Amino acid sequence: MKKSLPIIITIIALLASLGQSTQAQDFAQECERRAQSETANVRGDDPAWFFMKRELKQLALGKFWEKDWSKVAANKADPTEHLLMFHDLLKAKGVRLIMVPIPAKAAIYPDKLAAKFKPGSATAVKAYYDTLRAKGLEVLDVEPVLNKYRAESGGEGEHKLYCEQDSHFAPLTAEIIASLVKKAVADDAWYQAQSKDEFKRSAKESLSIRGDQVGEFSPTPEEEVLTLTYAGKEVGGKIEAVAAYKNSPVLLLGDSHTMVFTDGAQADMHCKSAGLQDQLQYELGFALDRVSNKGSGIMQARKSLVLMRVRNEPGFWDKKKLVIWVFSAREFTQSSDKMRKLPIEVPRK
């Protein structure tokens, strides 16, 4: 019996693996079916939840990195060499890059899209990230962290990780990512030598929003309620936002995930002082520099960085120690931007 035990364990593990594989395939097919919608967003089986069709298209591809990019990518291009090139150029300048792809909402909440699926049904992107890591790129894979948190907390109410109505993560996820980044850099010599300031967080508060995914649907859903904590400087008993600082050693670069809950309602970003920039500043202890783009984080944000900032600020990279690069994981296959080799410096006009 003792000799047969390892064989039994192996068989059980194999069956479990096959079950997970079948579930992932079934979920990919479900995403493909739902992505046939004529609307830009899709209402889930849980009617309070809405999902971006482009995210479902990527989830429908399963292991997209094993397929022909010219057939699966909207721009027919493999982004891998461009991701690695950005890392290599920064490394040559002595700047560390941490890439933070934001998982699709349905990857964390597949049951809200289709009730027959359980959390963890989506194909994990870890294998693709491992290929990038093997070539030197540092990837902060938050998908397993979020899945674990949801399994332990339920992921509802004050533990909600994504907005039901909006295309962005919920404020709690910004806090989780900020804590992971702090852990990743805490032992760096430059960080330990960096002067720190006192940032504070508020107690948990509620915020009602109408997200950017519900405009196509009638009747318009009731406002969604989010739980958040504000982060910044305490002034008169209230937490106030701390603006980005151009000379900071840390640059936050990316798409609208770097803007939401930071840039305020006037910019259609719901509020100030509760987004990723604010939570990173709280965790790290100093203000960050930031370059953001509402569209693409892979291409457009980097273009803005080079053309609007680096070209106009001599010695830009001399001040930087770390770039935190944040963008939606759907951009791997669903970006319409033409992939071009971008330098990190260009001559001044």
C-alpha positions as CSV (number, residue, x, y, z in Angstrom):
1,M,0.0,0.0,0.0
2,K,2.9,2.4,0.9
3,K,4.4,1.8,-2.5
4,S,1.2,2.5,-4.3
5,L,0.5,5.8,-2.4
6,P,2.7,8.0,-4.6
7,I,1.0,6.6,-7.7
8,I,-2.5,7.3,-6.2
9,I,-1.4,10.9,-5.4
10,T,-0.1,11.4,-8.9
11,I,-3.3,10.1,-10.4
12,I,-5.4,12.4,-8.2
13,A,-3.2,15.4,-9.1
14,L,-3.5,14.5,-12.8
15,L,-7.3,14.3,-12.6
16,A,-7.4,17.6,-10.8
17,S,-5.3,19.2,-13.5
18,L,-7.5,17.8,-16.3
19,G,-10.5,19.1,-14.5
20,Q,-9.0,22.6,-14.2
21,S,-8.0,22.5,-17.9
22,T,-11.5,21.5,-19.0
23,Q,-13.0,24.2,-16.8
24,A,-10.7,26.8,-18.3
25,Q,-11.6,25.7,-21.8
26,D,-15.3,25.8,-21.0
27,F,-14.9,29.3,-19.5
28,A,-13.0,30.5,-22.6
29,Q,-15.8,29.3,-24.8
30,E,-18.3,31.1,-22.6
31,C,-16.3,34.3,-22.9
32,E,-16.2,33.9,-26.7
33,R,-20.0,33.4,-26.8
34,R,-20.6,36.5,-24.7
35,A,-18.1,38.6,-26.7
36,Q,-20.4,38.3,-29.7
37,S,-22.5,41.0,-28.1
38,E,-23.2,44.1,-30.2
39,T,-22.5,46.3,-27.2
40,A,-19.1,47.3,-25.9
41,N,-19.9,45.9,-22.5
42,V,-21.7,42.7,-21.4
43,R,-24.1,42.3,-18.5
44,G,-23.4,39.3,-16.4
45,D,-25.7,36.7,-15.0
46,D,-25.4,38.7,-11.8
47,P,-27.2,41.8,-13.2
48,A,-25.3,44.2,-11.0
49,W,-22.0,43.2,-12.8
50,F,-20.8,44.5,-16.2
51,F,-17.8,43.3,-18.3
52,M,-15.8,44.8,-21.1
53,K,-16.2,42.9,-24.3
54,R,-12.5,43.3,-25.2
55,E,-11.5,41.7,-22.0
56,L,-13.8,38.8,-22.7
57,K,-12.2,38.4,-26.2
58,Q,-8.8,38.0,-24.6
59,L,-10.1,35.5,-22.0
60,A,-11.7,33.6,-24.9
61,L,-8.2,33.0,-26.3
62,G,-7.0,31.0,-23.3
63,K,-3.3,30.5,-23.6
64,F,-2.9,33.4,-26.1
65,W,0.9,33.4,-25.9
66,E,1.0,29.9,-27.4
67,K,-0.9,31.0,-30.5
68,D,-0.1,32.9,-33.7
69,W,-0.1,36.6,-32.6
70,S,-0.9,37.6,-36.1
71,K,-4.2,35.8,-35.7
72,V,-5.1,36.4,-32.1
73,A,-3.9,40.0,-31.5
74,A,-6.1,42.9,-32.7
75,N,-3.0,44.7,-34.0
76,K,-1.6,41.4,-35.2
77,A,1.6,42.0,-33.2
78,D,3.5,40.2,-30.4
79,P,4.2,42.7,-27.7
80,T,6.8,40.6,-26.0
81,E,9.9,42.2,-27.6
82,H,8.6,45.7,-26.8
83,L,8.0,44.9,-23.2
84,L,11.5,43.5,-22.9
85,M,13.1,46.4,-24.8
86,F,11.6,48.9,-22.3
87,H,13.1,46.9,-19.5
88,D,16.5,46.7,-21.1
89,L,16.6,50.4,-21.9
90,L,15.7,51.3,-18.3
91,K,18.2,48.8,-16.9
92,A,21.0,50.4,-18.9
93,K,20.1,53.7,-17.2
94,G,20.2,52.0,-13.8
95,V,16.4,52.2,-13.4
96,R,14.4,49.2,-12.1
97,L,11.1,48.4,-13.9
98,I,8.2,46.5,-12.3
99,M,5.4,45.7,-14.7
100,V,2.0,45.3,-13.2
101,P,-0.6,43.9,-15.6
102,I,-4.2,44.3,-14.2
103,P,-6.2,41.1,-14.7
104,A,-9.5,41.2,-16.4
105,K,-12.5,41.6,-14.1
106,A,-14.0,38.3,-15.3
107,A,-10.7,36.5,-14.5
108,I,-11.4,37.3,-10.8
109,Y,-15.2,37.2,-10.9
110,P,-16.1,34.5,-13.5
111,D,-19.2,33.6,-11.5
112,K,-20.6,37.1,-11.9
113,L,-20.3,36.8,-15.7
114,A,-21.7,33.2,-15.8
115,A,-23.2,31.6,-12.7
116,K,-22.1,28.1,-13.6
117,F,-18.4,28.9,-13.2
118,K,-16.4,29.2,-10.0
119,P,-13.6,31.6,-9.1
120,G,-10.4,30.4,-10.6
121,S,-12.0,29.2,-13.8
122,A,-10.1,31.5,-16.2
123,T,-6.8,30.5,-17.8
124,A,-4.0,32.0,-15.6
125,V,-1.5,34.2,-17.4
126,K,1.3,33.0,-15.2
127,A,3.0,30.9,-17.9
128,Y,3.4,34.0,-20.1
129,Y,4.7,36.1,-17.3
130,D,7.2,33.3,-16.5
131,T,8.6,33.6,-20.1
132,L,9.1,37.3,-19.5
133,R,10.7,36.8,-16.2
134,A,13.1,34.3,-17.7
135,K,14.3,37.1,-20.0
136,G,14.8,39.5,-17.1
137,L,11.6,41.5,-16.9
138,E,10.1,41.8,-13.4
139,V,6.4,41.1,-13.5
140,L,4.2,41.6,-10.5
141,D,1.4,39.0,-11.1
142,V,-1.5,40.2,-9.0
143,E,-4.0,37.6,-10.3
144,P,-3.2,34.8,-7.8
145,V,-3.1,37.3,-5.0
146,L,-6.5,38.7,-5.9
147,N,-7.9,35.2,-6.3
148,K,-6.6,34.2,-2.9
149,Y,-8.0,37.3,-1.3
150,R,-11.4,36.6,-2.8
151,A,-11.3,33.0,-1.7
152,E,-10.6,34.1,1.8
153,S,-12.9,37.2,2.0
154,G,-15.7,36.4,-0.4
155,G,-14.8,39.5,-2.5
156,E,-18.1,41.2,-1.8
157,G,-19.1,44.4,0.0
158,E,-16.1,46.1,1.6
159,H,-13.9,43.3,0.2
160,K,-14.9,43.9,-3.4
161,L,-11.8,43.9,-5.7
162,Y,-13.4,45.2,-8.9
163,C,-16.1,47.7,-9.6
164,E,-19.4,46.1,-10.6
165,Q,-20.3,48.9,-13.1
166,D,-16.9,50.3,-14.0
167,S,-14.0,49.0,-16.1
168,H,-11.5,49.5,-13.3
169,F,-10.5,47.7,-10.2
170,A,-12.0,48.8,-6.9
171,P,-10.1,51.0,-4.5
172,L,-9.2,48.0,-2.3
173,T,-7.1,46.5,-5.1
174,A,-5.1,49.7,-5.4
175,E,-4.2,49.2,-1.7
176,I,-3.3,45.6,-2.3
177,I,-1.0,46.4,-5.2
178,A,0.6,49.3,-3.3
179,S,1.5,46.9,-0.5
180,L,3.0,44.4,-2.9
181,V,5.1,47.1,-4.5
182,K,6.4,48.3,-1.1
183,K,7.3,44.7,-0.2
184,A,9.2,44.3,-3.5
185,V,11.4,47.4,-3.1
186,A,11.7,47.6,0.7
187,D,15.3,46.2,0.7
188,D,16.6,48.3,-2.2
189,A,19.5,50.5,-1.0
190,W,18.1,53.6,-2.8
191,Y,14.7,53.1,-1.1
192,Q,16.2,52.7,2.4
193,A,18.3,55.9,1.8
194,Q,15.3,57.9,0.5
195,S,13.9,60.4,2.9
196,K,10.4,59.6,4.0
197,D,7.4,61.7,5.0
198,E,4.3,60.9,7.0
199,F,1.3,59.9,4.9
200,K,-1.9,58.8,6.5
201,R,-5.0,56.8,5.6
202,S,-8.6,57.6,6.6
203,A,-10.9,55.1,8.2
204,K,-13.0,53.1,5.8
205,E,-15.6,55.2,4.0
206,S,-18.3,54.7,1.4
207,L,-18.5,56.2,-2.1
208,S,-21.4,55.9,-4.5
209,I,-20.5,55.9,-8.2
210,R,-22.1,55.3,-11.6
211,G,-19.5,53.4,-13.6
212,D,-18.4,53.8,-17.2
213,Q,-19.9,50.4,-18.4
214,V,-23.6,51.0,-17.8
215,G,-24.5,53.8,-20.3
216,E,-25.6,51.3,-22.9
217,F,-28.2,49.7,-20.7
218,S,-31.7,50.7,-19.9
219,P,-33.0,51.3,-17.3
220,T,-29.8,52.7,-15.9
221,P,-28.7,50.7,-12.8
222,E,-28.7,52.2,-9.3
223,E,-25.4,53.6,-8.3
224,E,-22.8,51.2,-7.0
225,V,-21.4,51.6,-3.5
226,L,-17.7,51.2,-2.9
227,T,-15.7,51.0,0.3
228,L,-12.4,52.9,0.3
229,T,-9.7,54.6,2.4
230,Y,-8.3,57.9,1.5
231,A,-4.5,58.4,1.6
232,G,-2.5,61.5,1.7
233,K,-1.6,64.3,4.2
234,E,-3.8,65.1,7.2
235,V,-4.9,68.7,7.1
236,G,-7.5,69.9,9.7
237,G,-8.5,66.4,10.5
238,K,-9.1,65.4,6.9
239,I,-7.0,63.5,4.4
240,E,-6.0,65.6,1.4
241,A,-4.4,64.5,-1.8
242,V,-0.7,64.9,-2.5
243,A,0.1,65.9,-6.0
244,A,2.6,64.1,-8.2
245,Y,6.2,65.3,-7.9
246,K,8.3,65.5,-11.0
247,N,11.6,65.0,-9.2
248,S,10.5,61.9,-7.4
249,P,12.8,58.8,-7.8
250,V,9.7,56.7,-8.6
251,L,7.6,57.1,-11.7
252,L,4.1,55.6,-12.0
253,L,3.4,54.9,-15.6
254,G,0.4,53.5,-17.3
255,D,-3.3,53.6,-18.3
256,S,-6.4,54.9,-16.5
257,H,-5.8,52.4,-13.7
258,T,-3.2,54.9,-12.5
259,M,-5.8,57.7,-12.6
260,V,-9.0,56.2,-11.2
261,F,-9.9,57.3,-7.7
262,T,-7.0,59.8,-7.9
263,D,-7.9,62.4,-10.6
264,G,-11.4,63.2,-9.3
265,A,-15.0,63.2,-10.5
266,Q,-14.3,66.1,-12.9
267,A,-12.0,63.8,-14.8
268,D,-14.6,60.9,-14.7
269,M,-12.4,59.2,-12.2
270,H,-14.9,59.2,-9.3
271,C,-12.9,60.8,-6.5
272,K,-9.5,61.9,-5.3
273,S,-7.0,60.5,-2.8
274,A,-8.0,56.8,-3.0
275,G,-6.3,55.5,-6.1
276,L,-3.1,53.6,-6.8
277,Q,-0.9,56.8,-6.8
278,D,-2.3,57.8,-3.4
279,Q,-1.9,54.3,-1.9
280,L,1.7,53.9,-3.2
281,Q,2.6,57.3,-1.7
282,Y,1.2,56.1,1.6
283,E,3.2,52.8,1.4
284,L,6.4,54.2,0.1
285,G,6.4,57.4,2.2
286,F,7.0,60.0,-0.5
287,A,5.3,61.6,-3.5
288,L,5.6,59.9,-6.9
289,D,6.0,61.2,-10.4
290,R,3.3,60.0,-12.8
291,V,2.7,59.8,-16.6
292,S,-0.8,58.5,-17.4
293,N,-2.9,57.9,-20.5
294,K,-6.6,57.1,-20.6
295,G,-6.1,54.8,-23.5
296,S,-3.2,52.4,-24.0
297,G,-0.7,51.8,-21.2
298,I,1.7,49.8,-23.3
299,M,2.2,52.2,-26.2
300,Q,0.5,55.6,-25.6
301,A,1.7,56.1,-22.1
302,R,5.3,55.4,-23.2
303,K,4.9,57.9,-26.1
304,S,3.6,60.5,-23.6
305,L,6.5,59.8,-21.3
306,V,9.2,60.3,-24.0
307,L,7.7,63.1,-26.0
308,M,6.0,65.1,-23.3
309,R,8.4,64.6,-20.4
310,V,11.8,63.1,-21.2
311,R,12.4,65.3,-24.2
312,N,11.6,68.4,-22.3
313,E,13.3,67.7,-19.0
314,P,17.1,67.3,-19.3
315,G,18.5,64.6,-17.0
316,F,15.1,63.1,-16.5
317,W,16.4,59.5,-16.0
318,D,19.2,60.7,-13.7
319,K,16.5,61.3,-11.0
320,K,14.7,58.0,-11.4
321,K,15.3,54.7,-9.6
322,L,12.0,52.8,-10.2
323,V,9.3,52.7,-12.8
324,I,6.0,51.0,-11.9
325,W,4.3,50.2,-15.2
326,V,0.6,49.5,-14.9
327,F,-1.8,48.6,-17.6
328,S,-4.8,46.3,-18.3
329,A,-3.7,42.8,-19.2
330,R,-6.2,42.9,-22.1
331,E,-3.7,45.0,-24.0
332,F,-1.6,42.0,-24.7
333,T,-4.0,41.0,-27.5
334,Q,-6.7,43.7,-27.6
335,S,-4.7,46.8,-28.2
336,S,-5.3,48.5,-31.6
337,D,-2.0,50.4,-31.4
338,K,0.6,49.6,-33.9
339,M,3.6,48.2,-32.0
340,R,6.7,50.3,-32.6
341,K,10.1,50.2,-31.0
342,L,10.2,53.2,-28.7
343,P,13.3,54.7,-27.3
344,I,13.3,56.2,-23.8
345,E,15.1,59.3,-25.0
346,V,14.8,61.5,-28.0
347,P,16.7,64.7,-29.0
348,R,15.2,68.0,-27.9
349,K,13.7,70.1,-30.6
